[in-house]
């Protein structure tokens, strides 16, 4: 599969879960995963999910300002 197409499919999947039940995003992160959000760098799956659950986010419709595809 084309890496760009795979990335686009992942983004659609991620934001679908993000907008419906953020607690289910845990399976998409690993212990060494890092999320950068508004200048904060959060590492570790459980800490990332905790941030996503408590943060006051509005539903997002797949708005992505940058995309880095690493194969």
Beta strands, then each sheet from edge to edge (+ up, - down):
strand 1: 34-37
strand 2: 40-43
sheet 1: 1+ 2-
end
